[in-house]
């Protein structure tokens, strides 16, 4: 079931990105499996749970998942990137099912921290990119979360190891992330970010400390010629590349 949904979402992502000539296809493809599990098992079934996409440039994957789960119509999804649409190219709270607008990196986690602190009865899932950890606001939020032991927040890091124009390790070295997070007072899991089973188990795990999940993912996942390539952070597939990409799925 999970794999079928993820494959369908990836196909829709490719088609819309190609037709609208928009960027960030690889960034979207890396988080599809995470989003499918979050929405199918934790948000759709419990409206007290919330999800925040901090890497707002990967909004199309969220929109596709929301459309799949009937938060809004396919016709609205197909307006992505058009003039005067709510389906903006960074995630917008004007879209049904989206709580917070993000885009300028480093905002999602501080917002999630505040919401989790204000109401410990809700559970908040927040998804960050690895390159986004360059932003100092995240580290301030981590200190706050650990200090107040906000166990009702699940932090997922899309560790695809590539940011906008280079590999993460060449821009600002983040490793050893696990040791850094543990030193702050977090429980840390490192998982295969494309294993629906591992994603579900880690998100469902109860801990005595706030939980950070390092999801090891592949940028451009599912399309071999896009995988682990810096090129596809911004480049949309043309008609021929789209046909090939769909075959690769």
Beta strands, then each sheet from edge to edge (+ up, - down):
strand 1: 50-53
strand 2: 124-129
strand 3: 153-159
strand 4: 162-163
strand 5: 166-167
strand 6: 187-192
strand 7: 211-216
sheet 1: 1+ 2+ 3+ 7+ 6+
sheet 2: 4+ 5-
end
